[in-house]
Amino acid sequence: MLQSNVTVVVLKARSDDTQFFAGFFSDYNIPLISVSATSSQLRRENKGKTLITMSPSDLYQSAAIIELLQYYNWNEVSILASDDGYGINAVVHLQMLFLQHPDLKVRNVLVFDTCNNDKLKVVNQLRTFKASLDRVIIYFGSASYARNILSDAHNMGLLGSEFVWVMSDAVAANVRSLSFNGLYKRYYEGLIGIRPRFTRSGLYDDLSERYAEIGSPEHLTDYTLLTYDGLMLARAVVSSLELPDQNLTCTNPSTSTSSTSPSITWQGGERDPSITWQGGDRVLDVIKSVEYKGVTGQISFQENGEVDTAAYDIVNFVGNTFVRVGGWTSGRGLEVATPVTFLSNQMIPPTGIANTLTGIHLRLGMMPEDPFISEPDPTCLDTTSPLCYTGINIEIVKLMGTKLGFTYHFIQPEDMKYGRKNDTTGEWNGLIRDLLDNKTDMIIVALSNNLARKHDIDFTYPIFDAGLAAFVKSDMEERDVFFFLRPFERSIWVAVLLGCVLVTLVTYFLSKASPFGLSGSLKFCQNSCPCKSCRTGASRHTCKVVELRESDQNQVLDVRESFWMVSSGLVGHKGGISPRSISGRILLFFWRFFILLLITMYTANMTAFLTISHQATDLTGPLELLKQTAYKWGVVDSTNPQILLESNMKHEYRTLGHQAMKLNSSGAAMDLLRKGGFVYISEIPTMDFLTLGECNIVRVGDSFQPFDLAFGVRKNSPYKNLVDTFLLENREKGVLDALYQKHEKSKGTKSCAPNHSLTMYLSNLAGIFYLIPMGIASSLICLILEYIYTGARDSAANFKLLD
């Protein structure tokens, strides 16, 4: 080409090829007009000083993409790029712009190999997109790769209605490269693209007519027309100048001979840098200063050789082609003029964020820990199966899997540890090690959130609030301000009150019904007096009625007086008026005997409460463990209590953690705790559940160092947002608390009331309460005998009133 006296080169090629040729021709001061290269690295290290670019730099395209993402609020994106200069440089530009926009986040940047286009493999990259829940994908690669990549993406379900694919100018400006023998796939509908804006001047019609004589006008693509304009521009410039001859020749060093013409001589394989074409500078100056009108419109250049105007069309693949729906210019920014059709013919813009995990299978790290995860069912052969376990967290994951649509299996760590960082090696063990090694996708135990763990992993929204507490075995049960009620269980006090009311009512009834009571005597006299005698007043009966009526009315045993008489007996007082009838006095005898026994039992039990002292512990807080020798203390190795204690800012707590026994499991710690003489420092609410019903295990002081219990995920996990939303929603609805209460009740243990072991229950005093119905029955029998007796005597005495 040099020996053909070329003065200007017009090149339509990829950025990598253009960069090579720009460096080569720059050495000889020969202008190179690039039609399609867009890399910003074309002029790197002054290698492209004679380069003219007719397409705007990728820097502008990247800026347009950023504004497009912001317009639709697509804040999380991933990039798929080719490993050539075009793809790599575009990734660099985008990431630089993302750093200037903290609201935008690049989730994944995946690069595919372009060495063998016939065996292009991007399946692994697409699988990564699918597993990471990426929904907005920006493609920067040649159009020749895009067809196969989109086909694989479609087969993997990555072109559904919730996805967005933004194609760079290499594809959007070369739509024919997507066709299969001239046909376009239906799944292309909804692709979004960005391409340089090329207009059509009046010259286009004339060119199109002339071209139709030799070929189809469909071949006149944007870059074909731009190439035509580049050739016409070069011809116009060169023909307008009187230029020195370009007499550069290449001679082989072994056959080189002297010549009067300038030549490229080789010395040890290197050319002579002093030999260049002197007319190159004049051509460059004219090209940079000219305003040329071509078939693609007005063309002008900046001082550095870049095209003067940076303008892009936002295009949408509809009806087998890319249709303009908006535009971007360096001066005015983004404008969307026409509604965009998205993938699957959706008109509503996707959110850009996955709202389900449908089709995803998760590996969940776990360890048995009541009440969150039970031990596996002994009959279960596959311990990775969710069917082998029960517990609060198992139910949470089941609900989450149903709501979000994922499947899962369980994986337990080989060392059966929760996770602690080694101070020497800086390596984690247990569940956290498996998570960091990508053996699991999420930890579903009630993982304690602390600073050391949060440095290397992320935590989901909390499932429960928690804290540390020290527990010790005790024979003492704390008293409260109502200790005087504790000798009897609540049902006994209720039974006593009901008995008091019942005896009151029966006493009042006997006072009214018995012929020997004050009210009963009056009614009896009135009913037994002959009518004539009562009218004349001559009979003795009349005198008796008057006598009864004139007696002290305060002696009447009404309901108020009956209740006072009965209730005062509970405190050892005999009350005011006593029954006059035999039946009433029999009932009173049984009631007072009942009270005598009840008071005796109460006094004895209260004495036991006040005299028997079961000392729980001399400790009032966990730090007092450092000042005594009676108790040993410990934590489970590689758990949150150990981490929190050993990293505490207070020296006392660090000492407490370092001197604590390191146990292998919670079960071993509980065994020591139940034996006594051992203080177990662990977490609540886990310990509250484990010690439910064990009334001799109490806390030492208050809980301390509060923290959250949550699930664990890797940094930047794609699942975190969805899991957080699920947990937040169900915690606000009370679902998580309800699950805890459900498993708490399923344990079937009796709650520990203070002084539980000394409290007497109704079943213990049932025999005493039998005295009440016995007394009522006896009084009623006596009432019947009273009526028989008075009736017989009245009849025998010829209606003489009984005294």
NUMAR-884223 format. One line per 8 residues: their letters; for each residue x, y, z of C-alpha. Coordinates in nm, 2 decimals, padded with zeros to 4 digits. Example, Ala and Ser with C-alpha at 12.3 -4.5 7.8 and 13.67 -1.06 7.14 Angstrom:
NUMAR-884223
as	01.23 -00.45 00.78  01.37 -00.11 00.71;
This chain:
NUMAR-884223
mlqsnvtv	00.00 00.00 00.00  00.29 00.24 00.08  00.45 00.16 -00.25  00.12 00.25 -00.43  00.17 00.61 -00.33  -00.13 00.61 -00.10  -00.18 00.95 00.06  -00.51 00.89 00.26;
vvlkarsd	-00.64 00.56 00.39  -01.02 00.51 00.46  -01.07 00.21 00.69  -01.39 00.03 00.81  -01.27 -00.21 01.07  -01.29 -00.30 01.44  -01.13 -00.08 01.70  -00.84 -00.33 01.76;
dtqffagf	-00.76 -00.34 01.39  -00.80 00.03 01.35  -00.56 00.09 01.64  -00.29 -00.12 01.47  -00.32 00.06 01.14  -00.34 00.40 01.30  -00.01 00.34 01.47  00.15 00.21 01.15;
fsdynipl	00.04 00.49 00.91  00.10 00.75 01.18  00.47 00.66 01.17  00.47 00.77 00.80  00.25 01.07 00.86  -00.02 00.93 00.63  -00.38 01.02 00.74  -00.61 00.74 00.83;
isvsatss	-00.99 00.80 00.82  -01.17 00.55 01.04  -01.53 00.49 00.97  -01.65 00.26 01.25  -01.38 00.25 01.52  -01.51 00.40 01.85  -01.25 00.31 02.11  -01.12 00.59 02.32;
qlrrenkg	-00.78 00.42 02.32  -00.72 00.47 01.95  -00.49 00.77 02.01  -00.31 00.62 02.31  00.06 00.70 02.34  00.04 00.94 02.04  00.01 00.64 01.80  -00.29 00.79 01.63;
ktlitmsp	-00.17 01.14 01.56  -00.28 01.11 01.19  -00.61 00.94 01.28  -00.95 01.09 01.18  -01.26 00.92 01.34  -01.60 00.96 01.18  -01.79 00.78 01.46  -01.81 00.93 01.81;
sdlyqsaa	-01.60 00.78 02.09  -01.74 00.51 02.33  -01.71 00.76 02.61  -02.02 00.93 02.47  -02.20 00.60 02.42  -02.13 00.51 02.78  -02.27 00.85 02.89  -02.59 00.78 02.69;
iiellqyy	-02.63 00.44 02.85  -02.59 00.59 03.20  -02.87 00.84 03.13  -03.09 00.56 02.99  -03.05 00.35 03.31  -03.13 00.65 03.52  -03.44 00.73 03.31  -03.59 00.39 03.38;
nwnevsil	-03.45 00.36 03.74  -03.25 00.05 03.65  -03.00 00.09 03.93  -02.84 -00.26 03.92  -02.69 -00.38 03.59  -02.45 -00.64 03.46  -02.21 -00.61 03.16  -02.13 -00.88 02.90;
asddgygi	-01.84 -00.78 02.69  -01.60 -00.93 02.43  -01.24 -00.96 02.52  -01.12 -00.74 02.24  -01.04 -00.37 02.26  -01.39 -00.26 02.18  -01.54 -00.46 02.47  -01.27 -00.40 02.73;
navvhlqm	-01.25 -00.03 02.67  -01.63 00.00 02.69  -01.62 -00.18 03.02  -01.36 00.06 03.15  -01.56 00.37 03.04  -01.88 00.24 03.20  -01.72 00.16 03.53  -01.55 00.50 03.54;
lflqhpdl	-01.90 00.66 03.49  -02.06 00.43 03.75  -01.81 00.56 04.01  -01.95 00.91 03.94  -02.31 00.78 04.01  -02.33 00.61 04.35  -02.70 00.53 04.29  -02.60 00.29 04.01;
kvrnvlvf	-02.43 -00.04 04.07  -02.26 -00.29 03.85  -02.34 -00.64 03.98  -02.13 -00.85 03.73  -01.88 -00.78 03.46  -01.83 -01.09 03.24  -01.60 -01.11 02.94  -01.62 -01.38 02.67;
dtcnndkl	-01.34 -01.52 02.46  -01.35 -01.42 02.09  -01.05 -01.62 01.97  -01.28 -01.88 01.79  -01.60 -01.73 01.67  -01.71 -02.06 01.53  -01.71 -02.21 01.88  -01.81 -01.91 02.08;
kvvnqlrt	-01.90 -02.02 02.43  -02.08 -01.79 02.67  -02.30 -02.05 02.85  -02.10 -02.01 03.17  -02.14 -01.64 03.17  -02.51 -01.66 03.10  -02.54 -01.91 03.39  -02.38 -01.66 03.61;
fkasldrv	-02.63 -01.40 03.51  -02.92 -01.64 03.58  -02.79 -01.75 03.92  -02.71 -01.39 04.02  -03.06 -01.27 03.94  -02.93 -01.00 03.70  -03.21 -00.85 03.50  -03.05 -00.56 03.32;
iiyfgsas	-02.77 -00.67 03.09  -02.56 -00.44 02.87  -02.39 -00.60 02.58  -02.07 -00.46 02.43  -01.94 -00.69 02.16  -01.93 -00.75 01.79  -02.26 -00.80 01.61  -02.13 -01.13 01.48;
yarnilsd	-02.13 -01.27 01.83  -02.46 -01.13 01.94  -02.68 -01.37 01.74  -02.55 -01.68 01.90  -02.54 -01.52 02.25  -02.90 -01.41 02.23  -03.00 -01.76 02.11  -02.83 -01.92 02.42;
ahnmgllg	-02.98 -01.65 02.64  -03.33 -01.73 02.51  -03.28 -02.10 02.57  -03.18 -02.03 02.93  -03.48 -01.81 02.99  -03.29 -01.48 03.00  -03.51 -01.30 02.75  -03.83 -01.30 02.95;
sefvwvms	-04.05 -01.01 03.04  -03.86 -00.91 03.35  -03.52 -00.88 03.16  -03.37 -00.59 02.98  -03.10 -00.62 02.71  -02.92 -00.30 02.60  -02.72 -00.36 02.28  -02.43 -00.13 02.19;
davaanvr	-02.38 00.04 01.86  -02.19 -00.26 01.71  -02.52 -00.45 01.71  -02.78 -00.17 01.69  -02.61 -00.02 01.38  -02.58 -00.36 01.21  -02.92 -00.53 01.25  -02.87 -00.76 00.95;
slsfngly	-02.60 -00.95 01.15  -02.88 -01.08 01.38  -03.07 -01.25 01.10  -03.08 -01.62 01.03  -03.08 -01.63 00.65  -03.27 -01.30 00.64  -03.51 -01.40 00.92  -03.52 -01.25 01.27;
kryyegli	-03.62 -01.44 01.58  -03.93 -01.34 01.77  -03.74 -01.31 02.09  -03.55 -01.01 01.95  -03.87 -00.81 02.00  -03.81 -00.56 02.28  -03.43 -00.54 02.26  -03.30 -00.18 02.32;
girprftr	-03.00 -00.05 02.13  -02.78 00.26 02.10  -02.63 00.36 01.77  -02.46 00.67 01.63  -02.71 00.90 01.47  -02.67 00.92 01.09  -02.90 01.14 00.89  -02.98 01.12 00.52;
sglyddls	-02.91 01.43 00.31  -03.06 01.50 -00.03  -02.75 01.33 -00.19  -02.88 00.99 -00.05  -03.17 00.97 -00.30  -02.93 01.01 -00.60  -02.69 00.76 -00.46  -02.96 00.51 -00.38;
eryaeigs	-03.09 00.53 -00.74  -02.75 00.48 -00.89  -02.67 00.19 -00.65  -03.00 00.02 -00.73  -02.86 -00.04 -01.08  -02.60 -00.27 -00.94  -02.74 -00.40 -00.61  -03.01 -00.39 -00.35;
pehltdyt	-03.05 -00.05 -00.16  -03.07 -00.26 00.16  -02.70 -00.30 00.14  -02.66 00.08 00.20  -02.63 00.05 00.58  -02.52 00.34 00.80  -02.16 00.24 00.81  -02.16 00.17 00.43;
lltydglm	-02.29 00.52 00.37  -02.03 00.66 00.62  -01.76 00.48 00.43  -01.88 00.63 00.11  -01.87 00.98 00.27  -01.52 00.91 00.40  -01.39 00.82 00.05  -01.56 01.12 -00.10;
laravvss	-01.41 01.35 00.17  -01.06 01.21 00.12  -01.09 01.25 -00.26  -01.23 01.61 -00.22  -00.95 01.71 00.01  -00.67 01.55 -00.19  -00.79 01.68 -00.52  -00.80 02.03 -00.38;
lelpdqnl	-00.44 02.04 -00.27  -00.11 02.04 -00.45  00.08 01.77 -00.26  00.43 01.64 -00.28  00.46 01.29 -00.42  00.45 01.01 -00.18  00.76 00.81 -00.28  00.79 00.59 00.02;
tctnpsts	00.92 00.24 -00.08  01.00 -00.07 00.11  01.34 -00.23 00.04  01.48 -00.54 00.18  01.80 -00.48 00.37  01.98 -00.76 00.19  01.89 -00.62 -00.16  01.88 -00.25 -00.08;
tsstspsi	02.06 -00.01 -00.32  02.12 00.35 -00.32  01.85 00.57 -00.46  01.79 00.94 -00.50  01.42 00.89 -00.39  01.33 00.88 -00.02  01.30 00.52 00.09  01.22 00.31 00.40;
twqggerd	01.55 00.15 00.49  01.57 -00.13 00.74  01.86 -00.15 00.98  01.86 -00.45 01.20  01.48 -00.49 01.14  01.39 -00.13 01.23  01.28 00.14 00.99  01.44 00.49 00.97;
psitwqgg	01.20 00.72 01.17  01.32 01.03 00.98  01.15 00.91 00.66  00.78 01.04 00.65  00.55 01.19 00.39  00.57 01.56 00.41  00.22 01.62 00.27  00.04 01.43 00.55;
drvldvik	00.02 01.74 00.78  -00.14 01.95 00.50  -00.41 01.69 00.44  -00.48 01.65 00.81  -00.52 02.03 00.85  -00.77 02.05 00.57  -00.97 01.75 00.69  -01.00 01.90 01.04;
sveykgvt	-01.10 02.24 00.91  -01.34 02.14 00.64  -01.72 02.11 00.67  -01.82 01.85 00.43  -02.18 01.76 00.33  -02.22 01.40 00.24  -02.50 01.15 00.21  -02.50 01.12 00.59;
gqisfqen	-02.53 01.49 00.65  -02.29 01.76 00.76  -01.95 01.63 00.87  -01.68 01.82 01.06  -01.40 01.73 01.31  -01.24 01.86 01.62  -00.88 01.96 01.65  -00.78 01.61 01.78;
gevdtaay	-00.94 01.44 01.48  -01.26 01.32 01.65  -01.60 01.38 01.48  -01.74 01.71 01.60  -02.09 01.60 01.69  -02.17 01.32 01.93  -02.53 01.21 01.88  -02.69 00.87 01.93;
divnfvgn	-03.03 00.72 01.85  -03.21 00.51 02.12  -03.36 00.23 01.92  -03.60 -00.05 01.99  -03.62 -00.38 01.80  -03.97 -00.39 01.66  -04.10 -00.56 01.34  -03.77 -00.71 01.24;
tfvrvggw	-03.56 -00.40 01.27  -03.43 -00.14 01.51  -03.67 00.16 01.53  -03.58 00.50 01.67  -03.76 00.58 01.99  -03.54 00.85 02.13  -03.20 01.01 02.12  -02.90 01.15 02.30;
tsgrglev	-02.67 01.43 02.23  -02.37 01.56 02.43  -02.54 01.89 02.46  -02.91 01.80 02.54  -02.87 01.46 02.70  -03.14 01.19 02.67  -03.48 01.23 02.52  -03.73 00.94 02.48;
atpvtfls	-04.00 01.04 02.23  -04.18 00.71 02.16  -04.31 00.44 02.40  -04.07 00.15 02.41  -04.17 -00.21 02.36  -03.98 -00.43 02.61  -03.91 -00.80 02.59  -04.21 -01.03 02.55;
nqmipptg	-04.40 -00.74 02.40  -04.44 -00.57 02.74  -04.52 -00.20 02.74  -04.46 -00.15 03.11  -04.09 -00.09 03.19  -03.94 -00.38 03.39  -03.82 -00.29 03.74  -03.48 -00.42 03.66;
iantltgi	-03.48 -00.62 03.99  -03.58 -00.98 04.03  -03.90 -01.03 04.23  -03.88 -01.41 04.25  -03.62 -01.68 04.27  -03.82 -01.91 04.03  -03.59 -02.17 03.88  -03.32 -02.12 04.14;
hlrlgmmp	-03.19 -02.40 04.36  -03.02 -02.29 04.67  -02.77 -02.47 04.90  -02.85 -02.38 05.25  -02.60 -02.41 05.53  -02.74 -02.53 05.86  -02.68 -02.70 06.20  -02.93 -02.84 06.44;
edpfisep	-03.02 -02.60 06.72  -03.35 -02.60 06.91  -03.59 -02.44 06.86  -03.47 -02.32 06.52  -03.36 -02.64 06.36  -03.42 -02.99 06.51  -03.20 -03.29 06.49  -03.27 -03.50 06.18;
dptcldtt	-03.55 -03.76 06.19  -03.38 -04.09 06.28  -03.57 -04.26 06.00  -03.45 -04.01 05.74  -03.18 -04.14 05.51  -03.09 -03.82 05.32  -02.99 -03.56 05.58  -02.98 -03.29 05.31;
splcytgi	-03.35 -03.32 05.26  -03.58 -03.05 05.40  -03.82 -03.32 05.51  -03.58 -03.45 05.77  -03.60 -03.14 06.00  -03.85 -02.93 06.19  -03.81 -02.60 06.37  -03.87 -02.23 06.35;
nieivklm	-03.61 -02.16 06.08  -03.72 -02.47 05.88  -04.07 -02.33 05.87  -03.94 -01.98 05.77  -03.74 -02.12 05.48  -04.04 -02.33 05.37  -04.26 -02.02 05.36  -03.99 -01.82 05.19;
gtklgfty	-03.94 -02.10 04.93  -04.31 -02.10 04.85  -04.33 -01.72 04.83  -04.01 -01.67 04.62  -04.03 -01.99 04.42  -03.69 -02.15 04.48  -03.60 -02.51 04.57  -03.32 -02.60 04.82;
hfiqpedm	-03.13 -02.86 05.01  -02.93 -02.85 05.33  -02.56 -02.87 05.39  -02.39 -02.91 05.73  -02.03 -02.80 05.79  -01.78 -03.08 05.83  -01.65 -02.94 06.16  -02.00 -02.86 06.29;
kygrkndt	-01.90 -02.51 06.39  -02.09 -02.19 06.34  -01.80 -01.99 06.24  -01.50 -01.80 06.40  -01.20 -01.64 06.24  -00.86 -01.77 06.34  -00.66 -01.49 06.50  -00.34 -01.62 06.34;
tgewngli	-00.44 -01.73 05.99  -00.73 -01.50 05.95  -00.93 -01.80 05.81  -01.29 -01.88 05.91  -01.43 -02.22 06.00  -01.77 -02.38 06.02  -02.07 -02.24 05.83  -01.91 -01.92 05.74;
rdlldnkt	-01.61 -02.10 05.58  -01.85 -02.30 05.36  -02.03 -01.98 05.26  -01.71 -01.80 05.16  -01.59 -02.11 04.97  -01.92 -02.10 04.77  -02.02 -02.44 04.91  -02.34 -02.28 05.03;
dmiivals	-02.56 -01.99 04.91  -02.70 -01.89 05.25  -02.68 -01.98 05.62  -03.02 -02.04 05.77  -02.93 -02.09 06.13  -03.02 -01.81 06.37  -02.68 -01.66 06.30  -02.56 -01.39 06.55;
nnlarkhd	-02.47 -01.06 06.39  -02.13 -00.93 06.51  -01.86 -00.70 06.37  -01.61 -00.98 06.29  -01.86 -01.17 06.08  -02.01 -00.87 05.92  -01.66 -00.77 05.79  -01.66 -01.08 05.56;
idftypif	-02.03 -01.17 05.50  -02.36 -00.99 05.49  -02.66 -01.05 05.72  -03.03 -01.05 05.62  -03.30 -00.85 05.80  -03.31 -00.98 06.16  -03.55 -01.26 06.24  -03.53 -01.21 06.62;
daglaafv	-03.37 -00.98 06.87  -03.12 -01.14 07.10  -02.85 -01.09 07.36  -02.60 -01.27 07.59  -02.69 -01.40 07.93  -02.53 -01.62 08.20  -02.73 -01.92 08.33  -02.68 -02.12 08.65;
ksdmeerd	-02.86 -02.40 08.83  -03.05 -02.29 09.13  -03.28 -02.44 09.40  -03.43 -02.10 09.48  -03.73 -01.95 09.31  -03.76 -01.57 09.33  -04.04 -01.41 09.53  -04.25 -01.11 09.43;
vffflrpf	-04.46 -00.85 09.61  -04.76 -01.09 09.61  -04.56 -01.37 09.79  -04.85 -01.41 10.04  -05.06 -01.56 09.77  -04.80 -01.81 09.66  -04.88 -02.09 09.92  -05.20 -02.16 09.73;
ersiwvav	-05.23 -02.19 09.35  -05.47 -01.94 09.19  -05.75 -02.20 09.15  -05.76 -02.25 09.53  -05.82 -01.88 09.59  -06.10 -01.88 09.33  -06.25 -02.18 09.48  -06.25 -02.02 09.83;
llgcvlvt	-06.42 -01.71 09.69  -06.69 -01.92 09.52  -06.74 -02.12 09.84  -06.78 -01.80 10.04  -07.05 -01.68 09.80  -07.23 -02.02 09.80  -07.23 -02.04 10.18  -07.36 -01.68 10.20;
lvtyflsk	-07.65 -01.76 09.98  -07.74 -02.08 10.15  -07.72 -01.91 10.49  -07.96 -01.63 10.38  -08.20 -01.89 10.24  -08.20 -02.08 10.57  -08.27 -01.76 10.76  -08.57 -01.70 10.55;
aspfglsg	-08.70 -02.05 10.52  -08.64 -02.20 10.87  -08.94 -02.16 11.12  -08.68 -02.10 11.39  -08.52 -01.81 11.22  -08.63 -01.45 11.28  -08.78 -01.40 10.93  -08.91 -01.76 10.92;
slkfcqns	-09.08 -01.73 11.26  -09.28 -01.42 11.15  -09.40 -01.59 10.83  -09.48 -01.90 11.03  -09.70 -01.71 11.28  -09.88 -01.53 11.01  -09.95 -01.84 10.81  -10.06 -02.05 11.12;
cpckscrt	-10.29 -01.78 11.28  -10.68 -01.82 11.23  -10.81 -01.53 11.02  -11.08 -01.43 11.28  -10.83 -01.42 11.57  -10.59 -01.22 11.37  -10.86 -00.96 11.29  -10.99 -00.92 11.64;
gasrhtck	-10.65 -00.93 11.81  -10.80 -01.15 12.08  -10.58 -01.44 12.01  -10.23 -01.50 12.15  -10.11 -01.54 11.80  -10.17 -01.18 11.73  -09.96 -01.08 12.02  -09.67 -01.30 11.89;
vvelresd	-09.68 -01.15 11.54  -09.67 -00.80 11.69  -09.38 -00.91 11.92  -09.18 -01.04 11.62  -09.25 -00.73 11.42  -09.15 -00.50 11.70  -08.82 -00.69 11.76  -08.49 -00.53 11.66;
qnqvldvr	-08.47 -00.54 11.28  -08.09 -00.53 11.30  -08.11 -00.89 11.41  -08.24 -00.99 11.07  -07.98 -01.21 10.88  -08.01 -01.06 10.53  -07.76 -01.11 10.24  -07.53 -00.84 10.36;
esfwmvss	-07.51 -00.98 10.72  -07.48 -01.33 10.59  -07.18 -01.24 10.37  -07.01 -01.06 10.65  -07.06 -01.35 10.89  -06.93 -01.60 10.64  -06.64 -01.40 10.50  -06.51 -01.27 10.84;
glvghkgg	-06.45 -01.63 10.93  -06.17 -01.64 10.67  -05.96 -01.42 10.89  -06.06 -01.58 11.22  -06.35 -01.34 11.31  -06.69 -01.48 11.40  -06.88 -01.19 11.24  -07.19 -01.01 11.37;
isprsisg	-07.53 -01.19 11.38  -07.53 -01.57 11.41  -07.81 -01.79 11.27  -08.10 -01.86 11.52  -08.20 -02.18 11.34  -08.04 -02.51 11.39  -08.00 -02.57 11.02  -07.81 -02.24 10.99;
rillffwr	-07.59 -02.32 11.28  -07.50 -02.66 11.13  -07.39 -02.49 10.80  -07.19 -02.24 11.00  -07.01 -02.52 11.19  -06.90 -02.69 10.87  -06.79 -02.36 10.72  -06.58 -02.27 11.03;
ffilllit	-06.43 -02.62 11.03  -06.34 -02.57 10.66  -06.18 -02.24 10.75  -05.98 -02.39 11.04  -05.83 -02.65 10.81  -05.76 -02.40 10.53  -05.59 -02.15 10.76  -05.38 -02.43 10.91;
mytanmta	-05.26 -02.54 10.56  -05.20 -02.18 10.46  -05.00 -02.10 10.78  -04.79 -02.41 10.74  -04.71 -02.34 10.37  -04.64 -01.97 10.43  -04.41 -02.07 10.72  -04.22 -02.30 10.47;
fltishqa	-04.18 -02.01 10.23  -04.05 -01.77 10.49  -03.83 -02.01 10.68  -03.69 -02.24 10.41  -03.42 -02.05 10.22  -03.28 -02.19 09.90  -02.99 -01.96 09.81  -02.97 -01.94 09.42;
tdltgple	-02.62 -01.80 09.39  -02.40 -01.53 09.53  -02.35 -01.39 09.18  -02.53 -01.09 09.08  -02.37 -01.05 08.73  -02.14 -01.24 08.49  -01.83 -01.03 08.58  -01.84 -01.16 08.94;
llkqtayk	-01.73 -01.50 08.80  -01.38 -01.35 08.79  -01.39 -01.29 09.17  -01.49 -01.64 09.29  -01.39 -02.00 09.27  -01.71 -02.19 09.34  -01.83 -02.18 08.98  -01.67 -02.27 08.65;
wgvvdstn	-01.81 -02.11 08.33  -01.79 -02.17 07.96  -01.91 -02.10 07.61  -01.96 -02.32 07.30  -01.65 -02.30 07.08  -01.66 -02.08 06.76  -02.00 -01.92 06.85  -02.11 -01.57 06.89;
pqillesn	-02.08 -01.55 07.27  -01.71 -01.64 07.25  -01.65 -01.39 06.97  -01.83 -01.11 07.15  -01.66 -01.17 07.48  -01.31 -01.20 07.34  -01.35 -00.89 07.12  -01.52 -00.67 07.39;
mkheyrtl	-01.36 -00.33 07.45  -01.37 -00.40 07.83  -01.08 -00.59 07.96  -01.30 -00.78 08.22  -01.52 -00.92 07.94  -01.22 -01.02 07.73  -01.08 -01.20 08.03  -01.41 -01.37 08.09;
ghqamkln	-01.41 -01.50 07.74  -01.05 -01.61 07.74  -01.08 -01.80 08.07  -01.41 -01.96 07.97  -01.42 -02.33 07.90  -01.46 -02.40 07.53  -01.72 -02.67 07.48  -01.79 -02.86 07.16;
ssgaamdl	-02.17 -02.83 07.16  -02.46 -02.68 07.33  -02.57 -03.02 07.45  -02.25 -03.06 07.64  -02.29 -02.72 07.80  -02.64 -02.79 07.91  -02.53 -03.12 08.07  -02.28 -02.93 08.28;
lrkggfvy	-02.53 -02.66 08.36  -02.79 -02.91 08.49  -02.53 -03.08 08.71  -02.47 -02.76 08.89  -02.16 -02.56 08.98  -02.13 -02.43 08.62  -02.23 -02.10 08.46  -02.32 -02.13 08.09;
iseiptmd	-02.29 -01.80 07.89  -02.51 -01.83 07.59  -02.77 -01.65 07.38  -03.13 -01.56 07.44  -03.39 -01.65 07.31  -03.23 -01.98 07.25  -03.16 -02.05 07.61  -03.51 -01.93 07.72;
fltlgecn	-03.65 -02.21 07.50  -03.40 -02.48 07.61  -03.46 -02.41 07.98  -03.84 -02.38 07.95  -03.99 -02.57 08.24  -03.66 -02.61 08.42  -03.74 -02.38 08.71  -03.41 -02.44 08.88;
ivrvgdsf	-03.21 -02.28 08.60  -03.20 -01.90 08.63  -03.02 -01.61 08.48  -02.72 -01.45 08.66  -02.81 -01.08 08.64  -02.95 -00.92 08.33  -02.88 -00.99 07.97  -02.60 -00.79 07.81;
qpfdlafg	-02.45 -00.71 07.47  -02.77 -00.71 07.26  -02.75 -00.82 06.89  -02.96 -00.95 06.61  -03.02 -01.31 06.49  -03.04 -01.33 06.11  -02.95 -01.54 05.81  -02.60 -01.51 05.65;
vrknspyk	-02.52 -01.44 05.28  -02.21 -01.36 05.09  -02.12 -01.00 05.02  -02.32 -00.86 04.73  -02.54 -01.16 04.73  -02.82 -01.14 04.47  -03.06 -01.30 04.71  -03.03 -01.05 04.99;
nlvdtfll	-03.29 -00.79 04.88  -03.56 -01.05 04.82  -03.49 -01.23 05.15  -03.48 -00.90 05.34  -03.82 -00.80 05.19  -03.97 -01.14 05.28  -03.84 -01.13 05.64  -03.94 -00.77 05.70;
enrekgvl	-04.29 -00.83 05.58  -04.34 -01.14 05.79  -04.19 -00.99 06.10  -04.41 -00.69 06.08  -04.71 -00.92 06.04  -04.61 -01.11 06.35  -04.55 -01.44 06.16  -04.20 -01.50 06.30;
dalyqkhe	-04.31 -01.43 06.66  -04.61 -01.66 06.61  -04.38 -01.94 06.49  -04.16 -01.90 06.81  -04.47 -01.92 07.03  -04.60 -02.22 06.84  -04.28 -02.42 06.91  -04.27 -02.29 07.26;
kskgtksc	-04.61 -02.43 07.33  -04.53 -02.76 07.15  -04.26 -02.83 07.41  -04.55 -02.90 07.65  -04.38 -02.79 07.97  -04.54 -02.61 08.26  -04.44 -02.24 08.29  -04.23 -02.17 08.60;
apnhsltm	-04.42 -01.96 08.85  -04.21 -01.84 09.14  -04.20 -02.09 09.43  -04.34 -02.35 09.20  -04.23 -02.65 09.41  -04.40 -02.53 09.74  -04.72 -02.41 09.59  -05.03 -02.62 09.67;
ylsnlagi	-05.28 -02.69 09.40  -05.66 -02.75 09.42  -05.60 -03.12 09.38  -05.40 -03.12 09.70  -05.69 -02.96 09.90  -05.99 -03.12 09.73  -06.08 -03.31 10.05  -06.11 -02.98 10.25;
fylipmgi	-06.35 -02.83 10.00  -06.58 -03.14 10.03  -06.68 -03.00 10.37  -06.88 -02.72 10.20  -07.12 -02.94 10.01  -07.14 -03.17 10.31  -07.24 -02.88 10.53  -07.50 -02.75 10.28;
asslicli	-07.65 -03.10 10.25  -07.66 -03.14 10.63  -07.83 -02.80 10.68  -08.10 -02.87 10.43  -08.18 -03.21 10.59  -08.20 -03.03 10.92  -08.44 -02.77 10.76  -08.67 -03.05 10.66;
leyiytga	-08.67 -03.19 11.01  -08.75 -02.84 11.15  -09.06 -02.82 10.93  -09.17 -03.17 11.04  -09.12 -03.09 11.41  -09.30 -02.75 11.41  -09.58 -02.89 11.21  -09.64 -03.18 11.45;
rdsaanfk	-09.62 -02.97 11.76  -09.85 -02.70 11.62  -10.11 -02.96 11.54  -10.09 -03.12 11.88  -10.11 -02.79 12.06  -10.42 -02.68 11.87  -10.22 -02.41 11.67  -10.04 -02.29 11.97;
lld	-09.74 -02.09 11.86  -09.41 -02.24 11.94  -09.19 -02.03 12.16;
